[in-house]
Amino acid sequence: MTLKQVDGVVTGDVIVLPATMQMSGPAHGFVEGNVLSISYRASGADLTVTGDEMIGKSRLGSTLSFRRK
């Protein structure tokens, strides 16, 4: 996932594996407080941001965890 934030608006790209799920592509969303709500092809997620980590659930029910490199 590569994201860029300008004010409260977030845009970028998401890569979802396996590729056969066909969910990779552009992403867009917004930040309110410490919550990132993001949409991407066929799904999206609500993630709580704490420091360099984002944790939450996809709209399909999968648990997600990301850490900044």
Secondary structure by P-SEA (a helix, b strand, c coil): cbbbbcccccccccccccccccccccccccccccbbbbbccccbbbbbbcccbbbbbcccbbbbbbbcc
